[in-house]
Amino acid sequence: MAVMKFEMEQVLGYRREMEKLRKLEFAASKQKLERAHDDLRREEELVCELTERFRCRHHELESIDEVRMYAAFFNRKRGEMKNQKEQIEKLDTIVDERRQDLLEASKDKKVLESLKERKAKEFRLEMEQKERKFLDEISIQKKVDPE
């Protein structure tokens, strides 16, 4: 029996590999985004904890230098958290881009897979027709050639 050869098998293989690569890129960018969110949450928790400590201790502070030290620390932490939020926004954009790339790669692969399936179906139908024709010829030859 004849075997179907899909002419675009190499292209389909390439598209499958591209989809895998896009999945990995998407997963990596999503992980980075989650880590950035976790880092921001930890920073916010730390600032809340230290703010509470400051509120409890601010009557006990003996010098203006200690107050300035706390103020400088909180200013620095606010700046770091602002930078972290900006980083999260950038990472969020990257995740969206990777998601779109993955969707595009999946669509490209599915187009070729459906083409391959359609070609395989056409091939099977053609083989069935040839087989029927062959069997019809055999049955006709048996009727014509009665021994």
DSSP file (Angstrom, degrees, kcal/mol; ACC not computed):
  #  RESIDUE AA STRUCTURE BP1 BP2  ACC     N-H-->O    O-->H-N    N-H-->O    O-->H-N    TCO  KAPPA ALPHA  PHI   PSI    X-CA   Y-CA   Z-CA
    1    1 A M              0   0    0      0, 0.0     2,-0.1     0, 0.0   126,-0.0   0.000 360.0 360.0 360.0 143.6    0.0    0.0    0.0
    2    2 A A        -     0   0    0      1,-0.1     2,-0.4   125,-0.0   125,-0.0  -0.373 360.0-136.5 -72.9 148.3    1.2    3.5   -0.8
    3    3 A V        -     0   0    0     -2,-0.1     2,-0.3     2,-0.0    -1,-0.1  -0.899  17.1-122.7-109.1 134.5    2.4    5.8    1.9
    4    4 A M        -     0   0    0     -2,-0.4     2,-0.5   116,-0.0   116,-0.1  -0.553  21.1-159.5 -76.2 135.5    1.3    9.4    2.0
    5    5 A K        -     0   0    0     -2,-0.3     2,-0.7   115,-0.0     3,-0.0  -0.971   8.6-146.6-117.1 119.7    4.2   11.9    2.1
    6    6 A F    >   -     0   0    0     -2,-0.5     3,-1.5     1,-0.2     4,-0.2  -0.763   5.8-152.1 -86.5 118.4    3.3   15.4    3.3
    7    7 A E  T 3  S+     0   0    0     -2,-0.7     3,-0.4     1,-0.3     4,-0.2   0.761  92.5  49.8 -63.8 -25.9    5.4   17.9    1.4
    8    8 A M  T 3> S+     0   0    0      1,-0.2     4,-2.5     2,-0.1    -1,-0.3   0.046  71.3 118.2-104.0  25.8    5.4   20.4    4.2
    9    9 A E  H <> S+     0   0    0     -3,-1.5     4,-2.5     1,-0.2    -1,-0.2   0.881  76.5  50.9 -60.9 -39.4    6.4   18.0    7.0
   10   10 A Q  H  > S+     0   0    0     -3,-0.4     4,-2.3     2,-0.2    -1,-0.2   0.897 110.2  49.2 -66.0 -38.9    9.7   20.0    7.7
   11   11 A V  H  > S+     0   0    0      2,-0.2     4,-2.6     1,-0.2    -2,-0.2   0.912 110.9  50.4 -65.8 -41.2    7.8   23.2    7.9
   12   12 A L  H  X S+     0   0    0     -4,-2.5     4,-2.3     2,-0.2    -2,-0.2   0.911 109.7  50.6 -62.5 -42.3    5.3   21.6   10.3
   13   13 A G  H  X S+     0   0    0     -4,-2.5     4,-2.2     2,-0.2    -2,-0.2   0.909 110.6  49.6 -61.0 -41.8    8.2   20.3   12.4
   14   14 A Y  H  X S+     0   0    0     -4,-2.3     4,-2.5     1,-0.2    -2,-0.2   0.921 110.2  50.1 -62.5 -44.2    9.7   23.8   12.4
   15   15 A R  H  X S+     0   0    0     -4,-2.6     4,-2.2     1,-0.2    94,-0.2   0.876 109.1  51.9 -64.6 -36.6    6.3   25.3   13.5
   16   16 A R  H  X S+     0   0    0     -4,-2.3     4,-2.1     2,-0.2    -1,-0.2   0.917 110.9  47.8 -64.0 -42.5    6.0   22.8   16.3
   17   17 A E  H  X S+     0   0    0     -4,-2.2     4,-2.6     2,-0.2    -2,-0.2   0.893 110.2  52.2 -65.0 -39.7    9.5   23.7   17.5
   18   18 A M  H  X S+     0   0    0     -4,-2.5     4,-2.7     1,-0.2    -1,-0.2   0.902 108.3  51.2 -63.7 -39.7    8.6   27.4   17.3
   19   19 A E  H  X S+     0   0    0     -4,-2.2     4,-2.3    86,-0.2    -2,-0.2   0.923 110.3  49.0 -63.1 -42.8    5.5   26.8   19.4
   20   20 A K  H  X S+     0   0    0     -4,-2.1     4,-2.3     2,-0.2    -2,-0.2   0.929 112.0  49.0 -60.3 -44.9    7.5   24.9   22.0
   21   21 A L  H  X S+     0   0    0     -4,-2.6     4,-2.5     1,-0.2    -2,-0.2   0.915 110.9  49.5 -61.4 -44.0   10.0   27.8   22.1
   22   22 A R  H  X S+     0   0    0     -4,-2.7     4,-2.6     1,-0.2    -1,-0.2   0.862 108.9  53.5 -64.7 -35.8    7.3   30.4   22.5
   23   23 A K  H  X S+     0   0    0     -4,-2.3     4,-2.7     2,-0.2    -1,-0.2   0.927 110.2  47.2 -62.9 -44.3    5.7   28.3   25.3
   24   24 A L  H  X S+     0   0    0     -4,-2.3     4,-2.5     2,-0.2    -2,-0.2   0.915 112.7  48.8 -64.2 -42.7    9.1   28.3   27.1
   25   25 A E  H  X S+     0   0    0     -4,-2.5     4,-2.4     2,-0.2     5,-0.2   0.915 112.5  48.5 -62.9 -42.7    9.5   32.1   26.6
   26   26 A F  H  X S+     0   0    0     -4,-2.6     4,-2.4    72,-0.2    -2,-0.2   0.930 112.2  48.4 -62.7 -45.7    6.0   32.8   27.8
   27   27 A A  H  X S+     0   0    0     -4,-2.7     4,-2.2     1,-0.2    -2,-0.2   0.903 112.0  49.4 -63.0 -41.2    6.5   30.6   30.9
   28   28 A A  H  X S+     0   0    0     -4,-2.5     4,-2.2     2,-0.2    -1,-0.2   0.919 112.5  46.5 -65.5 -43.2    9.8   32.3   31.7
   29   29 A S  H  X S+     0   0    0     -4,-2.4     4,-2.1     1,-0.2    -1,-0.2   0.871 111.9  51.7 -68.3 -34.7    8.4   35.8   31.4
   30   30 A K  H  X S+     0   0    0     -4,-2.4     4,-2.3    -5,-0.2    -1,-0.2   0.890 109.0  51.1 -67.1 -38.4    5.4   34.8   33.5
   31   31 A Q  H  X S+     0   0    0     -4,-2.2     4,-2.6     2,-0.2    -2,-0.2   0.913 108.7  51.1 -63.8 -42.5    7.7   33.5   36.2
   32   32 A K  H  X S+     0   0    0     -4,-2.2     4,-2.4     1,-0.2    -2,-0.2   0.915 110.1  50.1 -60.4 -42.5    9.7   36.7   36.2
   33   33 A L  H  X S+     0   0    0     -4,-2.1     4,-2.3     2,-0.2    -2,-0.2   0.920 110.7  48.8 -62.6 -44.2    6.5   38.7   36.6
   34   34 A E  H  X S+     0   0    0     -4,-2.3     4,-2.4     1,-0.2    -1,-0.2   0.897 111.1  50.1 -63.8 -40.1    5.4   36.5   39.5
   35   35 A R  H  X S+     0   0    0     -4,-2.6     4,-2.7     2,-0.2    -1,-0.2   0.903 109.7  51.1 -63.9 -40.0    8.8   36.9   41.2
   36   36 A A  H  X S+     0   0    0     -4,-2.4     4,-2.3     2,-0.2    -2,-0.2   0.903 110.3  49.2 -64.1 -40.8    8.6   40.6   40.8
   37   37 A H  H  X S+     0   0    0     -4,-2.3     4,-2.5     2,-0.2    -2,-0.2   0.917 111.5  49.5 -62.8 -42.5    5.1   40.6   42.3
   38   38 A D  H  X S+     0   0    0     -4,-2.4     4,-2.4     2,-0.2    -2,-0.2   0.914 110.1  50.6 -62.8 -42.8    6.4   38.5   45.2
   39   39 A D  H  X S+     0   0    0     -4,-2.7     4,-2.4     1,-0.2    -1,-0.2   0.921 111.0  48.8 -60.7 -43.7    9.4   40.9   45.7
   40   40 A L  H  X S+     0   0    0     -4,-2.3     4,-2.7     1,-0.2    -2,-0.2   0.915 110.0  51.4 -63.4 -43.3    7.0   43.9   45.8
   41   41 A R  H  X S+     0   0    0     -4,-2.5     4,-2.5     1,-0.2    -1,-0.2   0.916 110.3  49.2 -59.8 -43.2    4.7   42.2   48.3
   42   42 A R  H  X S+     0   0    0     -4,-2.4     4,-2.6     2,-0.2    -1,-0.2   0.918 111.6  48.9 -63.0 -43.1    7.7   41.4   50.6
   43   43 A E  H  X S+     0   0    0     -4,-2.4     4,-2.7     2,-0.2    -2,-0.2   0.917 111.5  49.4 -61.5 -43.5    8.9   45.0   50.4
   44   44 A E  H  X S+     0   0    0     -4,-2.7     4,-2.5     1,-0.2    -2,-0.2   0.905 111.5  49.0 -63.6 -40.7    5.4   46.3   51.2
   45   45 A E  H  X S+     0   0    0     -4,-2.5     4,-2.6     2,-0.2    -1,-0.2   0.913 111.1  50.1 -63.8 -42.2    5.1   44.0   54.1
   46   46 A L  H  X S+     0   0    0     -4,-2.6     4,-2.8     2,-0.2     5,-0.2   0.926 111.1  48.4 -61.6 -45.3    8.5   45.1   55.4
   47   47 A V  H  X S+     0   0    0     -4,-2.7     4,-2.6     2,-0.2    -2,-0.2   0.910 111.8  49.8 -63.4 -41.8    7.6   48.7   55.1
   48   48 A C  H  X S+     0   0    0     -4,-2.5     4,-2.2     2,-0.2    -1,-0.2   0.924 112.3  47.8 -61.8 -43.6    4.3   48.1   56.9
   49   49 A E  H  X S+     0   0    0     -4,-2.6     4,-2.1     1,-0.2    -2,-0.2   0.935 114.9  44.6 -63.4 -45.9    6.1   46.3   59.7
   50   50 A L  H  X S+     0   0    0     -4,-2.8     4,-2.5     2,-0.2    -1,-0.2   0.840 110.5  55.1 -69.6 -32.5    8.8   49.0   60.0
   51   51 A T  H  X S+     0   0    0     -4,-2.6     4,-2.5    -5,-0.2    -1,-0.2   0.913 108.4  48.9 -64.2 -41.7    6.1   51.7   59.9
   52   52 A E  H  X S+     0   0    0     -4,-2.2     4,-2.0     2,-0.2    -2,-0.2   0.915 110.9  49.9 -64.7 -42.1    4.3   50.1   62.8
   53   53 A R  H  X S+     0   0    0     -4,-2.1     4,-2.0     1,-0.2    -2,-0.2   0.917 110.4  50.6 -60.9 -42.5    7.6   49.9   64.7
   54   54 A F  H  X S+     0   0    0     -4,-2.5     4,-2.4     1,-0.2    -2,-0.2   0.913 108.2  52.3 -62.3 -42.8    8.3   53.5   64.0
   55   55 A R  H  < S+     0   0    0     -4,-2.5     4,-0.3     1,-0.2    -1,-0.2   0.891 112.4  45.7 -61.0 -38.5    4.8   54.5   65.3
   56   56 A C  H  < S+     0   0    0     -4,-2.0     3,-0.2     1,-0.2    -1,-0.2   0.838 122.9  35.0 -72.7 -31.6    5.3   52.6   68.5
   57   57 A R  H >X S+     0   0    0     -4,-2.0     3,-2.1    -5,-0.2     4,-1.0   0.588  85.3  96.7 -99.4 -11.9    8.8   54.0   69.0
   58   58 A H  T 3< S+     0   0    0     -4,-2.4     3,-0.2     1,-0.3    -1,-0.2   0.769  85.9  52.6 -60.0 -24.4    8.6   57.6   67.7
   59   59 A H  T 34 S+     0   0    0     -4,-0.3    -1,-0.3    -3,-0.2    -2,-0.1   0.755 108.5  52.4 -74.5 -24.3    8.0   59.0   71.2
   60   60 A E  T <4 S+     0   0    0     -3,-2.1    -2,-0.2    -4,-0.1    -1,-0.2   0.610  79.3 116.0 -87.7 -12.1   11.1   57.2   72.4
   61   61 A L     <  -     0   0    0     -4,-1.0     3,-0.0    -3,-0.2    -3,-0.0  -0.358  48.9-162.5 -63.9 133.4   13.4   58.6   69.8
   62   62 A E        +     0   0    0      1,-0.1     2,-0.3    -2,-0.1    -1,-0.1   0.711  62.1  32.7 -93.5 -22.4   16.0   60.7   71.4
   63   63 A S  S  > S-     0   0    0      1,-0.1     4,-1.2     0, 0.0     3,-0.4  -0.932  70.5-121.8-138.0 160.6   17.4   62.7   68.5
   64   64 A I  H  > S+     0   0    0     -2,-0.3     4,-2.6     1,-0.2     5,-0.2   0.775 110.2  66.7 -66.3 -26.4   16.3   64.3   65.3
   65   65 A D  H  > S+     0   0    0      1,-0.2     4,-2.3     2,-0.2    -1,-0.2   0.878  98.2  51.2 -63.5 -38.2   19.0   62.2   63.6
   66   66 A E  H  > S+     0   0    0     -3,-0.4     4,-2.2     2,-0.2    -1,-0.2   0.906 110.7  48.5 -65.3 -40.1   17.1   59.0   64.4
   67   67 A V  H  X S+     0   0    0     -4,-1.2     4,-2.7     1,-0.2    -2,-0.2   0.918 112.0  49.4 -64.9 -43.4   13.9   60.6   62.9
   68   68 A R  H  X S+     0   0    0     -4,-2.6     4,-3.0     2,-0.2     5,-0.2   0.885 107.9  54.6 -62.6 -37.9   15.8   61.6   59.8
   69   69 A M  H  X S+     0   0    0     -4,-2.3     4,-2.3     2,-0.2    -2,-0.2   0.934 110.8  44.8 -61.9 -46.1   17.3   58.1   59.5
   70   70 A Y  H  X S+     0   0    0     -4,-2.2     4,-2.8     2,-0.2     5,-0.2   0.926 113.6  50.4 -62.3 -44.2   13.8   56.6   59.5
   71   71 A A  H  X S+     0   0    0     -4,-2.7     4,-2.4     1,-0.2    -2,-0.2   0.913 111.3  48.0 -62.1 -42.8   12.5   59.3   57.1
   72   72 A A  H  X S+     0   0    0     -4,-3.0     4,-2.5     2,-0.2    -1,-0.2   0.903 111.6  51.0 -63.7 -41.0   15.5   58.6   54.7
   73   73 A F  H  X S+     0   0    0     -4,-2.3     4,-2.6    -5,-0.2    -2,-0.2   0.942 111.4  46.5 -61.9 -47.6   14.8   54.9   55.0
   74   74 A F  H  X S+     0   0    0     -4,-2.8     4,-2.4     1,-0.2    -2,-0.2   0.874 111.9  51.6 -65.1 -36.8   11.1   55.2   54.1
   75   75 A N  H  X S+     0   0    0     -4,-2.4     4,-2.2    -5,-0.2    -1,-0.2   0.925 111.1  47.8 -63.1 -43.7   11.9   57.6   51.2
   76   76 A R  H  X S+     0   0    0     -4,-2.5     4,-2.5     1,-0.2    -2,-0.2   0.919 112.1  49.3 -63.3 -43.1   14.4   55.1   49.8
   77   77 A K  H  X S+     0   0    0     -4,-2.6     4,-2.7     2,-0.2     5,-0.2   0.888 108.9  52.5 -64.6 -39.6   11.9   52.2   50.2
   78   78 A R  H  X S+     0   0    0     -4,-2.4     4,-2.4     2,-0.2    -1,-0.2   0.921 110.8  48.3 -61.4 -42.4    9.2   54.2   48.5
   79   79 A G  H  X S+     0   0    0     -4,-2.2     4,-2.5     2,-0.2    -2,-0.2   0.916 111.9  48.7 -62.4 -44.1   11.6   54.8   45.6
   80   80 A E  H  X S+     0   0    0     -4,-2.5     4,-2.4     1,-0.2    -2,-0.2   0.906 112.1  48.5 -63.0 -41.7   12.5   51.2   45.4
   81   81 A M  H  X S+     0   0    0     -4,-2.7     4,-2.4     2,-0.2    -1,-0.2   0.878 110.1  51.9 -67.5 -36.6    8.8   50.2   45.5
   82   82 A K  H  X S+     0   0    0     -4,-2.4     4,-2.1     2,-0.2    -2,-0.2   0.932 111.4  47.3 -62.9 -44.8    8.0   52.7   42.7
   83   83 A N  H  X S+     0   0    0     -4,-2.5     4,-2.4     1,-0.2    -2,-0.2   0.894 110.9  52.1 -62.0 -40.0   10.8   51.2   40.6
   84   84 A Q  H  X S+     0   0    0     -4,-2.4     4,-2.3     2,-0.2    -1,-0.2   0.897 108.4  50.5 -64.5 -40.2    9.5   47.7   41.3
   85   85 A K  H  X S+     0   0    0     -4,-2.4     4,-2.1     2,-0.2    -1,-0.2   0.892 110.3  49.7 -65.0 -38.7    6.0   48.7   40.2
   86   86 A E  H  X S+     0   0    0     -4,-2.1     4,-2.1     2,-0.2    -2,-0.2   0.901 110.4  50.9 -64.5 -40.2    7.5   50.1   37.0
   87   87 A Q  H  X S+     0   0    0     -4,-2.4     4,-2.8     1,-0.2    -2,-0.2   0.896 108.3  52.2 -63.2 -39.8    9.4   46.9   36.5
   88   88 A I  H  X S+     0   0    0     -4,-2.3     4,-2.6     2,-0.2    -1,-0.2   0.902 107.6  51.9 -63.2 -41.2    6.2   44.9   37.0
   89   89 A E  H  X S+     0   0    0     -4,-2.1     4,-1.9     2,-0.2    -1,-0.2   0.916 111.4  46.9 -61.6 -42.6    4.5   47.1   34.4
   90   90 A K  H  X S+     0   0    0     -4,-2.1     4,-2.3     2,-0.2    -2,-0.2   0.927 113.3  48.2 -63.9 -44.9    7.3   46.3   31.9
   91   91 A L  H  X S+     0   0    0     -4,-2.8     4,-2.7     1,-0.2    -2,-0.2   0.872 108.5  54.9 -64.5 -35.7    7.2   42.6   32.7
   92   92 A D  H  X S+     0   0    0     -4,-2.6     4,-2.2     2,-0.2    -1,-0.2   0.904 108.4  48.7 -62.6 -41.1    3.4   42.6   32.3
   93   93 A T  H  X S+     0   0    0     -4,-1.9     4,-2.3     2,-0.2    -2,-0.2   0.909 111.1  50.1 -63.7 -42.5    3.8   44.1   28.8
   94   94 A I  H  X S+     0   0    0     -4,-2.3     4,-2.9     2,-0.2    -2,-0.2   0.909 108.7  52.0 -63.5 -41.9    6.4   41.5   28.0
   95   95 A V  H  X S+     0   0    0     -4,-2.7     4,-2.5     1,-0.2    -1,-0.2   0.921 109.8  49.6 -60.8 -43.5    4.1   38.7   29.2
   96   96 A D  H  X S+     0   0    0     -4,-2.2     4,-2.3     2,-0.2    -1,-0.2   0.912 111.5  48.9 -61.6 -41.6    1.4   40.0   27.0
   97   97 A E  H  X S+     0   0    0     -4,-2.3     4,-2.5     1,-0.2    -2,-0.2   0.922 111.9  48.4 -63.6 -43.7    3.8   40.1   24.0
   98   98 A R  H  X S+     0   0    0     -4,-2.9     4,-2.5     2,-0.2   -72,-0.2   0.878 109.4  53.4 -64.4 -36.9    4.9   36.6   24.7
   99   99 A R  H  X S+     0   0    0     -4,-2.5     4,-2.6     2,-0.2    -1,-0.2   0.927 110.1  47.3 -62.6 -44.5    1.3   35.4   25.0
  100  100 A Q  H  X S+     0   0    0     -4,-2.3     4,-2.5     2,-0.2    -2,-0.2   0.905 111.2  51.2 -63.7 -41.1    0.6   37.0   21.6
  101  101 A D  H  X S+     0   0    0     -4,-2.5     4,-2.5     2,-0.2    -2,-0.2   0.909 110.9  48.9 -61.3 -41.9    3.7   35.3   20.1
  102  102 A L  H  X S+     0   0    0     -4,-2.5     4,-2.6     2,-0.2    -2,-0.2   0.921 110.5  49.7 -64.4 -44.2    2.6   32.0   21.5
  103  103 A L  H  X S+     0   0    0     -4,-2.6     4,-2.5     1,-0.2    -2,-0.2   0.919 111.8  49.0 -60.7 -42.7   -0.9   32.4   20.1
  104  104 A E  H  X S+     0   0    0     -4,-2.5     4,-2.6     2,-0.2    -2,-0.2   0.924 111.8  48.2 -62.2 -45.3    0.5   33.2   16.7
  105  105 A A  H  X S+     0   0    0     -4,-2.5     4,-2.2     1,-0.2   -86,-0.2   0.888 111.5  50.8 -63.7 -39.1    2.8   30.2   16.8
  106  106 A S  H  X S+     0   0    0     -4,-2.6     4,-2.6     2,-0.2    -1,-0.2   0.912 110.6  48.7 -64.8 -42.4    0.0   28.0   17.8
  107  107 A K  H  X S+     0   0    0     -4,-2.5     4,-2.3     2,-0.2    -2,-0.2   0.930 110.4  51.0 -62.7 -45.1   -2.2   29.3   15.0
  108  108 A D  H  X S+     0   0    0     -4,-2.6     4,-1.6     1,-0.2    -1,-0.2   0.909 113.0  46.0 -58.8 -42.5    0.6   28.8   12.4
  109  109 A K  H  X S+     0   0    0     -4,-2.2     4,-2.5   -94,-0.2    -1,-0.2   0.917 111.2  51.5 -67.2 -43.1    1.1   25.2   13.6
  110  110 A K  H  X S+     0   0    0     -4,-2.6     4,-2.7     1,-0.2     5,-0.2   0.862 105.4  56.4 -64.6 -35.1   -2.6   24.4   13.6
  111  111 A V  H  X S+     0   0    0     -4,-2.3     4,-2.0     1,-0.2    -1,-0.2   0.945 111.6  42.5 -60.0 -47.4   -3.0   25.7   10.0
  112  112 A L  H  X S+     0   0    0     -4,-1.6     4,-2.6     2,-0.2    -2,-0.2   0.877 112.9  53.0 -68.8 -36.6   -0.3   23.3    8.8
  113  113 A E  H  X S+     0   0    0     -4,-2.5     4,-2.5     2,-0.2    -2,-0.2   0.912 110.4  47.3 -64.4 -40.9   -1.7   20.4   10.9
  114  114 A S  H  X S+     0   0    0     -4,-2.7     4,-2.5     2,-0.2    -1,-0.2   0.883 111.4  51.6 -68.3 -35.6   -5.2   20.9    9.5
  115  115 A L  H  X S+     0   0    0     -4,-2.0     4,-2.6    -5,-0.2    -2,-0.2   0.923 110.4  49.0 -62.9 -43.2   -3.6   21.0    6.0
  116  116 A K  H  X S+     0   0    0     -4,-2.6     4,-2.5     2,-0.2    -2,-0.2   0.918 111.6  49.0 -62.4 -43.4   -1.8   17.8    6.7
  117  117 A E  H  X S+     0   0    0     -4,-2.5     4,-2.4     2,-0.2    -1,-0.2   0.911 111.5  49.3 -62.6 -41.9   -5.0   16.2    7.9
  118  118 A R  H  X S+     0   0    0     -4,-2.5     4,-2.5     1,-0.2    -2,-0.2   0.914 111.9  48.3 -64.6 -42.4   -6.9   17.3    4.9
  119  119 A K  H  X S+     0   0    0     -4,-2.6     4,-2.4     2,-0.2    -1,-0.2   0.888 111.2  51.1 -64.2 -38.7   -4.2   16.0    2.6
  120  120 A A  H  X S+     0   0    0     -4,-2.5     4,-2.6     2,-0.2    -2,-0.2   0.902 110.6  48.6 -65.6 -40.4   -4.2   12.7    4.5
  121  121 A K  H  X S+     0   0    0     -4,-2.4     4,-2.5     2,-0.2    -2,-0.2   0.926 111.9  48.7 -64.7 -44.4   -8.0   12.4    4.1
  122  122 A E  H  X S+     0   0    0     -4,-2.5     4,-2.4     1,-0.2    -2,-0.2   0.901 111.5  50.8 -60.5 -41.0   -7.7   13.2    0.4
  123  123 A F  H  X S+     0   0    0     -4,-2.4     4,-2.6     2,-0.2    -2,-0.2   0.922 109.9  49.1 -63.7 -44.8   -5.0   10.6    0.1
  124  124 A R  H  X S+     0   0    0     -4,-2.6     4,-2.6     2,-0.2    -2,-0.2   0.918 111.7  49.3 -61.4 -43.1   -7.1    7.9    1.8
  125  125 A L  H  X S+     0   0    0     -4,-2.5     4,-2.4     1,-0.2    -1,-0.2   0.911 111.3  49.4 -62.6 -41.7  -10.1    8.7   -0.4
  126  126 A E  H  X S+     0   0    0     -4,-2.4     4,-2.4     2,-0.2    -2,-0.2   0.910 111.5  48.7 -63.6 -42.2   -7.9    8.5   -3.5
  127  127 A M  H  X S+     0   0    0     -4,-2.6     4,-2.5     2,-0.2    -2,-0.2   0.900 110.8  50.9 -65.3 -40.1   -6.5    5.1   -2.3
  128  128 A E  H  X S+     0   0    0     -4,-2.6     4,-2.6     2,-0.2    -2,-0.2   0.901 110.6  49.3 -63.2 -40.4  -10.1    3.8   -1.6
  129  129 A Q  H  X S+     0   0    0     -4,-2.4     4,-2.6     2,-0.2    -2,-0.2   0.921 111.8  48.1 -64.6 -43.6  -11.2    4.9   -5.1
  130  130 A K  H  X S+     0   0    0     -4,-2.4     4,-2.6     2,-0.2    -2,-0.2   0.901 112.2  49.8 -62.6 -40.7   -8.2    3.1   -6.7
  131  131 A E  H  X S+     0   0    0     -4,-2.5     4,-2.8     2,-0.2    -2,-0.2   0.921 111.6  47.8 -64.9 -43.5   -8.9    0.0   -4.6
  132  132 A R  H  X S+     0   0    0     -4,-2.6     4,-2.8     2,-0.2    -2,-0.2   0.920 112.8  49.0 -61.3 -43.6  -12.5    0.0   -5.7
  133  133 A K  H  X S+     0   0    0     -4,-2.6     4,-2.3     2,-0.2    -2,-0.2   0.914 111.8  49.1 -62.0 -43.3  -11.5    0.5   -9.3
  134  134 A F  H  X S+     0   0    0     -4,-2.6     4,-2.1     2,-0.2    -2,-0.2   0.926 112.9  46.6 -62.7 -45.8   -9.0   -2.3   -9.0
  135  135 A L  H  X S+     0   0    0     -4,-2.8     4,-2.6     1,-0.2    -2,-0.2   0.880 110.9  53.1 -65.1 -37.7  -11.6   -4.6   -7.4
  136  136 A D  H  X S+     0   0    0     -4,-2.8     4,-2.3     2,-0.2    -1,-0.2   0.913 109.1  49.2 -62.5 -41.9  -14.2   -3.7  -10.1
  137  137 A E  H  X S+     0   0    0     -4,-2.3     4,-2.6     2,-0.2    -2,-0.2   0.892 111.0  50.0 -64.9 -39.3  -11.7   -4.5  -12.8
  138  138 A I  H  X S+     0   0    0     -4,-2.1     4,-2.0     2,-0.2    -2,-0.2   0.929 111.8  47.2 -64.5 -44.3  -11.0   -7.9  -11.2
  139  139 A S  H  X S+     0   0    0     -4,-2.6     4,-1.6     1,-0.2    -2,-0.2   0.866 112.5  49.9 -67.1 -34.4  -14.7   -8.7  -10.9
  140  140 A I  H  X S+     0   0    0     -4,-2.3     4,-2.3     2,-0.2     5,-0.2   0.914 109.7  51.0 -67.6 -42.8  -15.2   -7.6  -14.5
  141  141 A Q  H  X S+     0   0    0     -4,-2.6     4,-2.2     1,-0.2    -2,-0.2   0.855 108.4  52.2 -63.6 -34.7  -12.3   -9.8  -15.7
  142  142 A K  H  < S+     0   0    0     -4,-2.0    -1,-0.2     2,-0.2    -2,-0.2   0.881 111.5  46.7 -68.4 -37.4  -13.8  -12.8  -13.8
  143  143 A K  H  < S+     0   0    0     -4,-1.6    -2,-0.2     1,-0.2    -1,-0.2   0.881 117.6  42.5 -70.4 -37.5  -17.2  -12.3  -15.5
  144  144 A V  H  < S+     0   0    0     -4,-2.3    -2,-0.2     1,-0.2    -1,-0.2   0.819 115.9  49.6 -77.3 -31.8  -15.5  -11.9  -18.9
  145  145 A D  S  < S+     0   0    0     -4,-2.2     2,-0.6    -5,-0.2    -1,-0.2  -0.585  70.5 174.0-110.6  67.3  -13.1  -14.8  -18.5
  146  146 A P              0   0    0      0, 0.0    -3,-0.1     0, 0.0    -4,-0.1  -0.651 360.0 360.0 -77.6 120.9  -15.2  -17.7  -17.2
  147  147 A E              0   0    0     -2,-0.6    -5,-0.0    -5,-0.1    -2,-0.0   0.459 360.0 360.0 -83.5 360.0  -12.9  -20.7  -17.1
